[in-house]
Amino acid sequence: MTTTVRIGIIGAGLAGNWHANMFSATGQAKVVAAADVNLERATDLVQKHGAGHAFTDYRTMIETGGLDAVSIATSNDMHHPAALAALAAGLHVFCEKPLALTLAQAEEMTAAAHRAGVVHGVHFIHRTRPYAALAQRLVAGGHLGELTHIRAEYLQDWLLNPATQMPLSAKLWRTSKATAGSGVLGDLGAHLLDMLRAFQVDVTAVSARLRVVEALHPGQATAETTDDHATLLLECANGALVQLTASRVSVGHSNHIQLLVQGSQGALQVDNERLNEVQVCAGPLALERRTWYTLAAEERDKLPSPVESFVQAIAHGTPASPNFDDGLWVQRVLDAAERSAATGERVVVTG
């Protein structure tokens, strides 16, 4: 293993450039190759990061690129084949979320990663934000007591807002079941589920409703269109309930995350527009007076980003966090939610 981790980016679009910037920023990784069906995009990406080789076929890049790891930043339908090809070559794999199109694909990818004995990571970035890291520490430290109820929402308006800067190609693949699998459920809902995972929440059953706003998809068959709005009721092993909402048609919200976590001895609220703060109501006096106070995230609350964790894990031979096991857990809940929405019935989460 070289001192600097040699990274090949699969998918040179918006997400691929984000990945490349984050890997370069670690100071411990170098982007040495990129693969994209559009050779010009792949060439532009590697040139931005100094030097490297551009490919139109990720398999060729895996075979000849001189890589230690790949970072998969493609549409969701490519996660499974690209990951399996890289794992078969013994490369470490970092993947965008959700992990796969289906639960079966996620299970195969996770099993292959464990057989290969390599480092695997998933880009669940929001669990590592300062507010989320501090909230995790408060929950893990028992400051809220036993969790009883959580309300989680992730709201955007990009499908409604003509001023949204998302490229048309990115919009199109996100709204097609063939390339995205699920819509806002897998795109934004997956982040909320991973945040629950970080709180050690054990989801046992799901009741879900998904909605496609047909007027926003002219010329696209509803059966082939991904969901625009998702509402889930999650049941947990300890009896706690979680209300989860994800939407890309929420007026006035560019990128809004909010969680309210209630416990038997306290509560907290977090908001991604206040990245370094957690609102808390805990302790005898605060509970008696229903007083909320602000805790600021400190240096000790800092968590490495998924990219930083992945690179450090390669250097030290330790597991990355979050990883494919986390991605698989999320995929199980996503799968149960889709089955619940299709049947109108409560679905038990298995595995």
Secondary structure, DSSP 8 states (H G I E B T S, - for coil): --SSEEEEEE--SHHHHHHHHHHHHTSSEEEEEEE-SSHHHHHHHHHHTS--EEES-HHHHHHHS--SEEEE-S-GGGHHHHHHHHHHTT-EEEE-SSS-SSHHHHHHHHHHHHHHT--EEE---GGGSHHHHHHHHHHHTTTT-SEEEEEEEEE--TTT-TT----HHHHHHHTBHHHHSSSHIIIIIHHHHHHHHHTT--EEEEEEEEE--GGGSTTS-GGGB--SEEEEEEEETTS-EEEEEEES--TT-SSEEEEEEEESSEEEEEETTSTTEEEEEESHHHHHHT--EEEE--GGG----HHHHHHHHHHHT---SS-HHHHHHHHHHHHHHHHHHHHTS-EE---
